[in-house]
Each structure stands twice: as structure tokens, then as C-alpha cells.
Amino acid sequence: MQLRTKIVALAVVPLLLALALVALAVRHQEHGLAQRERTLIEASHMAQRRNELRAYVELAVSTVRPLYDSGRQDEATRAEALRRLAALDYGSDGYFFVYDLQGRALMHSRQPELVGQQLWDLRDSHGRYTLQDLLHTAQQNGGGFVEYEWRKPSSAQLAPKLGYVTLLPRWNWMVGTGLYLDDIQATLAAMDRQTSANVAATLLWIAGIAALCLAGVSAAGLLLNLRGHRTAEAKLRLLARRVVQSQEDERARLARELHDGTSQALVGVKLQIESYTDTLAQRPPALATALDRLHAALAEVRGLSHRLRPALLDTLGLAAALERLAQEFDAAGGIRAGMQVQGTPCELEPDAKTALFRVAQEALTNVHKHAAGAHRVRIVLAFDGDAVRLRVQDDGQGFDVLAVQLDARRGIGLRNMRERMEAIGGRLHLVSAPGATMVEAELPLPLERSA
């Protein structure tokens, strides 16, 4: 793992861990707050319901209080009291009920079919004895609250209910009423859903912040990597240019050594031998052969010096050196060569001239070795104002460019040409088809030169 990757990882992991801990803390705090709020709301609603029920029962008892306080125990008086209680209601599900102390229904305004039935052993869905709990509360405390289940008149469904009962001991009556609690439960359920939605929204915000932070860190890491890559690429190009320049300097030094040293020594030996043979009446065959070989060696040294670093490239420029290169290729026979300059020539940097000249050299070498069926090759040096382009095109049978580029054992010369151009900020294009193969080296010119 690279150092930059480690740095990014060390920045991302604590950030994500911190956000995860914040999310857990927020979830825990919101859950606790929701529970406390739920408890407070439920307690507030229940307190309100208890006050309402107590007031309703006191109101109901006050309507029969004159009959009860009259001291009469006859059935007519009790029937009138039941009639008055049955006439009282509040809303579709608000009513009063009366039971005797044995659990027999004496009055039920919403369920008259229960009147006269013995409900002592009635249980709700939780197994609680409904009437026994109500009667026990009324007898023990004179009145009180009881939670139980009862069928809701408006929906005919079982629903939780809070009842309040009081005792009329002289008549052995338990009078009471109740309010259903399903609306409270619906309100609490809606509040729970809203709380869950709020928690989910908060967690989504945290996740979004985490994603943005992660994207920011990743972008910063990517930017660092790109900068590092560009810096490394620039250093690599600089190194390649220095290597190429050192090679060219060494070639120039060797060319000078061959031209000024070895070549001059051979010329001196040649002149001495020729002066010696002029004093002889007859030139021996062995001496003539040696002189011919000396001529050949001298020509080879001069050719080698020229190939290492053509003097024309430094004295007359790139165009003259390419013209000489085309003439030498044409003189070698087999394939005709020509050179053309297009546009207005301008002076190029030494490394640019060297790179373009080496590309032309390598391209002609490839034509000589691999361009089967080629008869002509054309070198074009074009100055287009903003760039200089060197094209070497032949009429050979061509080759598969992609296959050559993918094969590591082939195309070494092409890779060398491409690397030379990339080292000085240029590009190399290669197009090949039957009858036409073109190598084009393109180098942008500085603004002050192209202007």
C-alpha cells in the first residue's frame, strides 16, 4: 500500500468511525427522548380522561341523587333512576351502566341485550375478570378507575377502555362509565411512526454527510495521486530527455573522436603510403591492396561518424540533415527516397532536431528491413505554424499495427520513436494499410516561435 493511500485511509477510517458513533448516539438519544415524550403524553391523556370520567359519573349520580336521598326503596323509584341514567350519554361511544353487587346488568344504554344477564364471570382477552374488578374497586374504595376491554358500539370491535365506577350502597348499585383508549393508542402509534421517521431522516443526513466527507477525502486523495503521478511523469520525462541527451552527447563525442582522431590518423597513413609509392618505379600489388583497404576503412570511419551525429544537423539544420539522409537512403539502392519541406521553416531546439532526425532514421531503417514490396519512400517536414510535423511514408504492403504494439518482442523501434517524442512533449502517430504506411511525429511549437 502506497504512502498516500495509507494517509487517505487514516483520514477516512476515523471519520467514518466518528460519524458511526455520532449516528448511534443520536439514535439512542432520540429513542430515549421519544420514550419520555410518549410517557408524558400518555400520562397527560390518561389524567385528562380520569378527570373527565370522574366528572361524568358525578354528573350522573347528581341526576339520581334526589331519588336516592329520598330514602325510598320501591321499584318505581329505582326504575325512574335507571331511566334517568339511561337518558344520559355523551358522543357515540359515551354511555353509563349500572350493575348490582352480584354482577347482574341493571342498565346498559348501548347494549340493552345485556340487561338481566349475570356477568360475574365475564373475562376480557387478557383473562381479566371485568365485572369482578369493577365491583371490587367500587366496594373497596367507594369508587375508582379500572382498565379493561369492551366492545366499542361505533365499531363493534373490542377496544381498551378506562372505566370509573362508584357505589350506591343503599341500593347495592354500581354506577359507572368509561372512555375507550384506542384513540390514545392510535395517537401514540402515530407519534412512534413520526419518531422513527425523524430518526431515519437524521441517520440519512448523517449518512449523506459521511458520503460527502468520504467523497471529499477521496477527491483530495485522487488529486494528490494525480499530482504525484504528474510529478513522477514529469520527472520521468526529464530523466528520459537527460538519458537521450547524454546518449546524443556521447554520440557527438564519438563522432568527433572518429572524425578528428581516427579519421585524421588514417588520412595521415594514407598520405604517407601514397608518397612512398610515388618514389617507387612500380607499385607492388600488396601495397595497392593495402591502400585500397585503407580507403575503405577511411570511408567506413567517416560513414560511422556521420551516422553517430551528422554534422549537417548542427550546422545547416534539420531540413538539410534529412535531405542528406534521404540521399544516402536513395543511393543505397532498392527503394527510391525523396524529401520535401512544407511551410516556413523555423529554428528548433537541439533536442527537438535530434529527436525528429532519429525518428526519421528509425523509420527509414524499418522501411529497409520490413517494408516488403516498397518502391518509394517520402519524407515530409511540415511547419504548420503551431507545430512541426515529420512524416515518413512508404508504399509497402503494410502490417498489423495493433499486433505489433501488443507484442513485446516486436516494435522496439516504434516504441523508441514514441518514447523520444513523448520525452520532448510530442506525439507519434502510426497508420498502416496495404500500399501505404505512414509514421508521423508531431511536436507543438512554443507560442513565440509559432507566432
C-alpha positions in Angstrom: 0.0 0.0 0.0 1.4 3.4 -1.0 2.0 6.1 1.5 -0.7 8.4 0.0 -3.2 5.5 0.2 -2.3 4.9 3.9 -2.7 8.6 4.6 -6.1 8.7 3.0 -7.1 5.5 4.8 -6.0 7.0 8.1 -8.2 10.1 7.4 -11.2 8.1 6.2 -11.4 5.4 8.8 -11.5 7.7 11.9 -14.0 10.0 10.1 -16.4 7.1 9.3 -16.0 5.7 12.8 -16.7 9.1 14.4 -19.8 9.5 12.2 -21.0 6.0 13.1 -20.6 6.7 16.8 -22.5 10.0 16.3 -25.3 8.1 14.5 -25.5 5.6 17.3 -25.6 8.3 19.9 -28.2 10.3 18.0 -30.3 7.2 17.6 -30.0 6.3 21.3 -30.8 9.9 22.4 -33.8 10.3 20.1 -35.1 6.9 21.2 -34.9 7.8 24.8 -36.4 11.2 24.2 -39.2 9.6 22.2 -39.9 7.2 25.1 -40.0 10.0 27.6 -42.2 12.1 25.4 -44.5 9.1 24.8 -44.8 8.5 28.5 -45.6 12.2 29.3 -48.2 12.4 26.5 -49.8 9.1 27.6 -49.8 10.2 31.2 -51.3 13.6 30.2 -54.1 12.0 28.2 -54.8 9.4 30.9 -55.0 12.2 33.6 -57.4 14.1 31.3 -59.5 11.0 30.8 -59.7 10.3 34.5 -60.8 13.8 35.3 -63.5 13.6 32.5 -64.8 10.2 33.8 -65.0 11.4 37.4 -66.9 14.5 36.3 -69.3 12.4 34.1 -70.0 9.9 37.0 -70.5 12.8 39.5 -72.9 14.4 37.0 -74.8 11.1 36.5 -75.1 10.5 40.3 -76.3 14.0 40.8 -79.3 13.3 38.5 -80.5 10.4 40.7 -79.3 11.9 44.0 -82.8 13.3 44.8 -84.3 9.9 44.4 -81.6 8.2 46.2 -81.6 10.6 49.1 -85.4 10.4 49.4 -85.0 7.1 51.3 -87.4 5.3 49.1 -86.6 1.7 48.2 -89.5 0.8 45.9 -89.1 -0.5 42.4 -90.7 2.6 40.8 -88.1 4.9 42.4 -85.3 2.6 41.2 -86.8 2.3 37.7 -87.0 6.1 37.5 -83.4 6.4 38.5 -82.4 3.8 35.8 -84.5 5.7 33.2 -82.7 9.0 34.1 -79.2 7.3 33.8 -80.1 5.6 30.5 -81.1 9.0 29.1 -77.6 10.4 29.7 -74.9 9.9 27.1 -72.0 11.8 25.5 -71.0 11.1 22.0 -71.5 7.9 20.0 -69.4 5.8 22.5 -70.1 7.6 25.7 -72.8 6.0 28.0 -73.5 4.9 31.6 -74.0 1.4 33.0 -75.5 0.0 36.3 -74.8 -3.4 37.9 -75.8 -4.9 41.2 -73.2 -6.3 43.5 -73.7 -9.8 42.1 -72.6 -8.7 38.6 -76.1 -8.6 37.1 -76.7 -5.8 34.5 -79.5 -3.5 35.5 -79.0 -0.9 32.8 -76.9 -0.6 29.7 -78.0 2.1 27.2 -75.8 0.8 24.3 -76.2 -2.9 24.8 -79.8 -3.5 26.2 -79.5 -7.2 25.4 -77.2 -7.4 28.5 -79.8 -6.2 30.9 -80.8 -9.0 33.3 -77.7 -11.2 32.5 -75.3 -12.4 35.1 -71.8 -11.2 34.0 -69.9 -12.1 37.2 -67.5 -14.5 35.3 -67.0 -12.3 32.2 -63.4 -12.1 31.1 -61.6 -10.0 28.5 -59.0 -11.1 26.0 -56.3 -10.8 28.7 -58.1 -13.1 31.1 -59.1 -10.3 33.5 -62.5 -10.6 35.2 -64.1 -7.4 34.1 -67.1 -7.2 36.4 -65.3 -8.6 39.4 -62.6 -5.9 39.0 -65.1 -3.1 38.7 -67.2 -4.3 41.7 -64.1 -4.8 43.8 -62.9 -1.3 43.1 -66.3 0.2 43.9 -66.7 -1.8 47.1 -63.2 -1.4 48.4 -62.6 2.3 47.7 -66.2 3.6 47.2 -65.2 4.2 43.6 -62.2 4.2 41.3 -60.6 3.5 37.9 -60.3 0.2 36.1 -58.7 -0.7 32.7 -60.4 -3.5 30.7 -61.6 -4.4 27.2 -65.1 -3.9 26.0 -66.9 -3.9 22.7 -67.0 -0.4 21.2 -70.5 0.5 20.0 -69.4 2.5 17.0 -67.2 -0.2 15.5 -68.4 -3.4 17.2 -64.8 -4.2 17.9 -63.0 -5.0 21.2 -61.0 -2.0 22.3 -59.2 -1.0 25.5 -61.3 1.1 27.9 -60.8 3.1 31.1 -63.8 2.9 33.4 -64.8 4.8 36.5 -67.3 3.4 38.9 -68.9 4.5 42.2 -71.1 2.7 44.7 -74.7 3.5 45.8 -74.6 1.2 48.8 -78.3 1.5 50.0 -79.5 0.3 46.6 -76.5 -2.2 46.1 -75.8 -0.5 42.8 -72.5 0.1 41.0 -72.8 3.1 38.6 -70.1 3.8 36.1 -69.0 4.9 32.7 -65.9 4.6 30.6 -63.9 6.1 27.8 -62.2 4.0 25.1 -58.4 4.3 24.8 -57.9 3.2 21.2 -57.7 6.8 20.0 -54.9 7.4 22.5 -53.1 4.3 21.3 -53.5 5.5 17.7 -52.1 8.9 18.7 -49.1 7.2 20.4 -48.6 4.8 17.4 -48.6 7.9 15.0 -46.1 9.6 17.3 -43.9 6.4 17.3 -44.0 6.4 13.5 -43.1 10.0 13.3 -40.3 9.5 15.7 -39.0 6.6 13.6 -39.2 8.8 10.5 -37.3 11.5 12.3 -34.6 9.1 13.4 -34.4 7.7 9.9 -34.1 11.2 8.4 -31.4 12.1 10.9 -29.5 8.9 10.0 -29.9 9.7 6.3 -28.5 13.2 6.9 -25.5 11.7 8.8 -25.0 9.1 6.0 -25.2 11.9 3.5 -22.6 13.9 5.4 -20.5 10.8 5.6 -20.8 10.3 1.9 -19.9 13.9 1.2 -16.9 13.7 3.6 -15.8 10.4 2.0 -16.2 11.9 -1.5 -14.2 15.0 -0.4 -11.4 12.9 1.1 -11.4 10.6 -1.9 -11.3 13.6 -4.2 -8.4 15.0 -2.2 -6.6 11.7 -2.3 -7.2 11.4 -6.0 -5.9 14.9 -6.5 -2.8 14.1 -4.6 -2.3 10.9 -6.6 -2.8 12.8 -9.9 -0.4 15.5 -8.8 2.1 12.8 -7.7 1.5 10.9 -10.9 2.0 14.1 -13.0 5.1 15.0 -11.0 6.5 11.5 -11.4 5.7 11.6 -15.1 7.4 14.9 -15.5 10.4 13.7 -13.7 10.4 10.5 -15.8 10.2 12.6 -19.0 13.0 14.8 -17.7 15.1 11.7 -16.9 14.4 10.3 -20.4 15.4 13.5 -22.0 18.6 13.6 -20.0 19.3 10.0 -20.9 18.7 10.7 -24.6 20.7 13.9 -24.4 23.6 12.1 -22.7 23.4 9.5 -25.5 23.5 12.2 -28.1 26.3 13.9 -26.4 28.2 10.6 -26.3 27.4 10.0 -30.0 28.7 13.5 -30.8 31.8 13.0 -28.8 32.5 9.6 -30.5 31.7 11.2 -33.9 34.3 14.0 -33.2 36.8 11.5 -32.0 36.4 9.4 -35.1 36.5 12.4 -37.4 39.2 14.4 -35.7 41.3 11.4 -34.3 40.9 8.1 -36.1 39.9 9.6 -39.4 42.8 12.1 -39.4 45.2 9.3 -38.4 44.0 7.2 -41.3 44.4 10.1 -43.7 47.9 10.7 -42.5 48.8 7.0 -43.0 47.2 7.1 -46.5 49.2 10.2 -47.5 52.4 8.6 -46.3 51.8 5.4 -48.2 50.9 7.4 -51.3 54.0 9.5 -51.0 56.1 6.3 -50.6 54.5 4.7 -53.6 55.3 7.7 -55.7 59.0 7.1 -55.1 58.8 3.6 -56.4 59.2 2.8 -60.0 56.5 0.2 -59.8 53.7 -0.1 -57.2 53.7 -3.6 -55.6 50.3 -5.4 -55.8 50.2 -5.9 -52.0 50.8 -2.2 -51.4 48.0 -1.3 -53.8 45.7 -3.7 -52.0 46.6 -2.2 -48.6 46.0 1.2 -50.0 42.5 0.2 -51.3 41.6 -1.3 -47.9 42.8 1.9 -46.2 40.5 3.9 -48.5 37.6 1.6 -47.5 38.4 1.9 -43.8 38.6 5.6 -44.0 35.2 5.7 -45.8 33.7 3.4 -43.1 35.0 5.6 -40.3 33.6 8.7 -42.0 30.3 7.0 -42.5 30.2 5.8 -38.9 31.0 9.3 -37.7 28.2 10.7 -39.9 25.7 8.1 -38.6 26.6 8.8 -35.0 26.0 12.5 -35.3 25.6 14.2 -38.7 27.4 17.4 -38.8 24.7 19.0 -41.0 22.2 18.7 -38.2 24.2 21.1 -36.1 25.5 23.4 -38.9 22.7 23.7 -41.5 19.7 22.4 -39.5 17.2 19.6 -39.6 16.0 20.0 -43.2 19.5 19.7 -44.6 20.2 16.7 -42.4 17.0 15.0 -43.6 17.8 15.8 -47.2 21.2 14.2 -46.8 19.6 11.2 -45.1 17.2 10.7 -48.0 20.0 10.9 -50.5 22.0 8.3 -48.6 19.0 6.0 -48.4 18.3 6.5 -52.1 21.9 5.9 -53.0 21.8 2.6 -51.1 19.6 1.3 -53.9 16.4 -0.7 -54.0 13.9 1.9 -52.8 13.7 5.4 -54.1 13.7 8.2 -51.5 12.7 11.8 -51.6 12.5 14.7 -49.1 10.2 17.8 -49.1 9.8 20.8 -46.8 6.4 22.4 -46.4 5.6 25.7 -44.8 8.1 28.3 -43.4 10.9 26.6 -41.6 11.9 27.9 -38.1 14.7 27.2 -35.8 14.1 24.3 -33.5 15.7 23.4 -30.1 18.6 21.0 -30.3 16.7 18.2 -28.6 13.8 18.6 -30.9 16.0 18.5 -34.0 17.8 15.4 -32.7 14.5 13.6 -31.8 12.9 14.2 -35.2 16.1 13.2 -37.0 16.3 10.0 -35.0 12.7 9.2 -35.8 13.4 9.7 -39.5 16.5 7.4 -39.2 14.5 4.7 -37.4 11.6 5.0 -39.8 13.9 4.5 -42.8 15.6 1.6 -41.1 12.2 0.0 -40.6 11.3 0.6 -44.3 14.6 -1.0 -45.4 14.1 -4.1 -43.1 10.3 -4.6 -43.1 8.6 -2.7 -45.9 8.2 -5.7 -48.3 7.2 -4.6 -51.8 8.0 -0.9 -51.2 9.4 1.1 -54.2 9.3 4.6 -52.9 9.6 6.4 -49.5 8.8 10.0 -49.0 10.0 12.3 -46.1 8.0 15.4 -45.5 8.9 18.1 -42.9 5.9 20.4 -42.4 5.8 23.6 -40.4 2.2 24.4 -39.8 2.5 27.5 -37.6 1.6 25.9 -34.3 3.5 22.6 -34.7 6.2 20.9 -36.8 5.3 17.5 -38.3 7.6 14.9 -39.7 6.0 12.2 -42.0 7.8 9.2 -43.4 5.5 7.3 -45.8 6.2 4.2 -48.0 4.2 2.2 -50.4 4.9 -1.2 -49.0 2.5 -4.0 -48.1 1.9 -2.6 -44.5 1.5 -4.5 -41.2 -0.9 -5.0 -38.3 -0.2 -2.0 -36.0 -2.1 -3.3 -33.0 -0.5 -6.8 -33.1 3.0 -5.1 -33.2 2.2 -2.8 -30.3 0.9 -5.7 -28.2 3.8 -8.0 -28.9 6.7 -7.1 -26.5 9.2 -8.9 -28.8 8.3 -6.7 -31.8 8.1 -3.0 -32.4 11.1 -2.0 -30.3 11.9 0.7 -32.9 8.4 2.1 -32.8 8.4 2.2 -29.0 11.8 4.0 -29.1 10.4 6.6 -31.6 7.2 7.1 -29.4 9.3 7.5 -26.2 11.6 10.0 -27.9 8.7 12.2 -29.0 6.9 11.9 -25.6 10.1 12.9 -23.8 10.0 16.3 -25.5 6.3 16.8 -25.3 5.4 15.4 -28.8 3.3 12.6 -30.2 3.8 9.8 -32.6 1.1 8.6 -35.0 1.3 5.4 -37.0 -1.1 4.3 -39.8 -0.5 1.2 -41.9 -2.5 -0.4 -44.6 -1.6 -2.4 -47.8 0.1 0.1 -50.1 0.6 2.9 -47.5 2.4 3.0 -44.2 2.9 6.4 -42.5 4.8 7.4 -39.4 4.1 10.9 -38.3 5.9 12.7 -35.5 4.2 15.9 -34.2 5.8 18.4 -32.0 3.9 21.6 -30.8 5.9 24.8 -31.2 6.2 27.4 -28.4 3.9 30.4 -28.8 6.7 32.8 -29.5 8.0 30.5 -32.3 4.6 29.8 -33.8 3.6 33.4 -33.8 
